C-alpha cells in the first residue's frame, strides 16, 4: 500500500538553497498589485493620446485579465479616464491636482533641510540649494556652518546662472532644449563675468563628464565651490546642492576638501530621484 507524504500545516517547505539568490529587502516587501498600478500610471504618463487596453497589455507584457481589473480600479478612483468610445485609457488630472496640493518646491525644501543640516554638522561647512528661476538661480534653502563661520548665501537671493557653481551645474544637467531656453532667458546680474559660448559649452561638458563641479570660486578668494545636481527621474537637475568650502588654517582640524566632497555627494544622492548619479 502506497503512503502519501505527510502534509505540512500552514507552513511552506523551505526553498532549496541552490534555487536562486537570497531575497533582498526590495523582494521581501514587494506589493505586486501596487507595482502593477504604478506601472500603468507611468506608462500612460508617456502617452498623451492614451492607449487601448490591448496596447497596455502588450507594452507591459502582462495577463489581459489582471490589466483589466487594475484599469477598472484606476478608472473608479479617477486616476485614469476612459474615452467616450470606451476603447482608450489616459491619465486624468487627479495626479496633477494632488501634486499641486503640496507645491513641489516646498516639498523639495522640506526634504532637503534635514539632509543639508546633517551635511553641515559633519562637514563643518555651510551649504545652499539653488533652483532655476526666470533666467538665473534662486537660493531656495541654506544652512550655516555649525562652527559659526563660513560663506553663506541668503535664502531668496538671486545669483547668476552662468557664473556660479549652482548655475553651471543646473545648466550642465539640463537637456539641450531646456538649456537653450534657460540661456535665452538669462539676464546678467551685477558683477557677473561673462563666459563665451564655446568656453561655457566646454565647462558644462566637463561637469557632465565628472558628475559634479569642484573649482575655485569665481566670486570670492580662498573659497572652493563644490556643487552636485539633485536629479529627477529623467536624470535632469531639479536643483543644485552647493558648498562654498573654506579651509581652516588654525589648529582646528576639520574635515578636508575630499571628505566634504564625499559628504556633499552623498547628500545630493539622498535627495535625487534616480540612482544614475556618479561621483
N, C-alpha and C positions, 0 to 999 in steps of 0.2 A: 504494500500500500504506500502510495506517494504522500509525502507530507509537504505542506506548503511552508515557506519560510515564515518565521514569526513576524507579526506586524508590529510596527512601532506606533506608539500612542502620542500623536501630536508633535512628533519630532521628525525632521527630515534627516536622512542619512548624511553623514559628513561627506563633503566633496573630496574627491581624490586630489591629493596634493599636487599631482602632476597634470591635473586637468586645466590649469591656467594660472595666471599670476594672481597674487592676493588682491583682494578688493581695496581700492583706495577710498578715501573719505568721500570723494565725489560719487563713487559707485554705491557706497552704503546708503547715502542719503538722497538717492535719485527719486524723483516723483514722475514716473513716465507720463501720466496724464497731463501734468502741468507742463512738462517739456514739450509734449505734443502741441498743446495750445499755444505756447510761446513760439514754437517753430512756425505755426500757421501765421501768427501775427507778424513775425519777422519776414516771412515770405511775402505776405500781402503788402507790407510796407514798401517793398521794392517794385510793386506793380500798381501804378496809379489808375489803370483801367480795370483792375481786378482780374480774377482768374475764375474759370469754371471749376466745378468740383473735380472733374476728370483731370484737369491740368494740375490742380493742387495735389491730387493723389500721385500723379506722375512725377512731379517735382520732389515730393517728399519720400517717394518710394515706400508708401505705407498701404495698409489694407484699406479698401474703399469704405467699409463699414465703420471702422474706427474714425476715419476722417469725417464721415458724415455726422456721426454723433458729436464729435468735437465742434464742428462747424455750427451745428444746431444750437449748442450751448453758447458759443460765442455770439451768435445772432440774438439769442434770447437775452443775453447780458448786454447787448448793444455795442459790443466791441467790433463786430463785423456786421455789415449790412448786405442784404441780398438785393440784386437788381430787380426792377419791376417784372421783367420776364422770368425771374427766378433761376436763371442759369449761371449767373456770375456773382462772385463774392468780392467785396472790397472792404478796406478798413473804414470804420465810421470816424467821427470826430471825437469820440469819447476819450481816447488816449490823449489827444491834443488838449481837451478840456481838463483832464486830470493833471497833466504836466503844468498847465498854467494856474492851477490852484496853489502851486508852490513854485514860484519863479525859479528857473534853472540856475541863475547866477547866485541867488540866495542859498539854494541847496548846495552848490559847489563851495561857497564860502563856509557854510556850516560844517561841511565835511572836512574842509581844508584846515580850519583853525586849530583843532586839537593836534593834527599831524604836524602843522607848522610849529606849534608850541613845543612839541616833543623834539623836533629838529633843533630849535633854538636852544633848548636846555642841554641837549647832547653836544651840540657843536660850539656853544657859547658865542654864536653869531646871530645877527638879525636876518630876517628873510621877508620877502614880499611876493605876492601873487599878482600878475598883471594879465588883463584880458584886452582883446582888441575893442576899440571904441571909436567909431567915426574918424578913422584916419590916423589915430595914434594909440597909445596904450594907457588904459585906466588901471591904477593901482587899487585893486578891489579888496585886498586883505594884507595885513602887515603885522609882524611880531618883532618886538625889540629883543636885543640880546639880554639874557638874564644877568650879565655882568655889569649892565648899566652903561656900556659904551659900545660904539659901533655906528655904522652908517645906516640910517633908517629913512625910508621914503614914507610920506604921509599917505594914509588911506584917502582915496579920492583924488590924488594928484594925477595929472596927465603928463606922460613922458613920451619922448619921440619914438616913433615906430622904427625908423631906420638906423638910429644911432645908439640905441640901448640894447643891452643883452636880452631883455624881455621881448622887445620888439623884433629883434632879429630871429629869435627862437620861434616866435609866433609866425613870422613870415616863412621861415625855413620849413616848418611843419604844417603848412597850408598847401592845398592843391593849387595847381597853376592858375586856374580861373579865379579862385579866391585871392591868391597872392597879387594878381594884376589888379583886381578890384581894390584891395587894401592900399596898394601903392598909388592908384589913381585918386583915392580919397584922402591920401596923406597931405597934411598941411604942416610945413616946417614950424618948429617951435623955437623960442628964443635960445640962442647958444648952440643950436644944432649944427653938427659938422656934416655937410652933405657927402654922400657916397655916390661915385659914378656908377651907372648901371652895371657895367662889367665887373667892377670891384664888389658890388653888392651881391651879384649873382654868384661870384666865386665864394664869397663869405657864406652865403646861405647853403651852397652845396657842401662846403666843408662842415657846417653844423649838422646837416642831414647825415653825412657820412659818419660823423663821430657819435651822433645821438644826443649831443648836448653842446653848450658853449662854455669855454673857460678861457678868459683873456683879461689883460689889464683893462681897467675901466677907461672909457673914452670921456668920462666926466670928472673923475677925481684921481689925484695921485695917491699911490700907496694902496689902492683898492683893486682886488681881482674879482671880476664878475664871474659867477658860476650860475648857469641857468639851464634848467631842464624843462622840456614840454610836459604838460599834463595832457595826455592823449585821450581822444574819444574813440568809439568803436571802429571808426574808419581810419584810424592812425593819423588823424589831423589834430592839431593842437586846440584844446579847449581854453588853455591858459598857459602861462609860463611861470614856473616857480624859481625865484632868483635869490641868491645870497651874495651881497656885496662883502666879500671876505676881506677881513683886516687882520694882519698878522701881529701878534703881540711881540714886543722886543724887551719886555721887562722879565722878571723872574718867574712870572706865571706861565706855566707850560700847558696851554690849552690844546685842543685838537688841531692838527696841522691841516694844510690845504687839501692833501689827499684824503684824509679822514672826512673832512667836511664835504668834499665832492661825493664820496660814497654815501654819506648820510642824506645829502640832498637828493641824490638819485633814488635812494630807497623811498623817500617821502613822495617824490613825483610819481613813482611807480605805484605806490599805495593809493594814490588819487586817480590814476589813469584807469580807463575802462577797457584796456587791452593789455595783453601780455607781450605785445610785439616791440616793446621798448628796449633799446640796447644802451649799454654804458661802455 
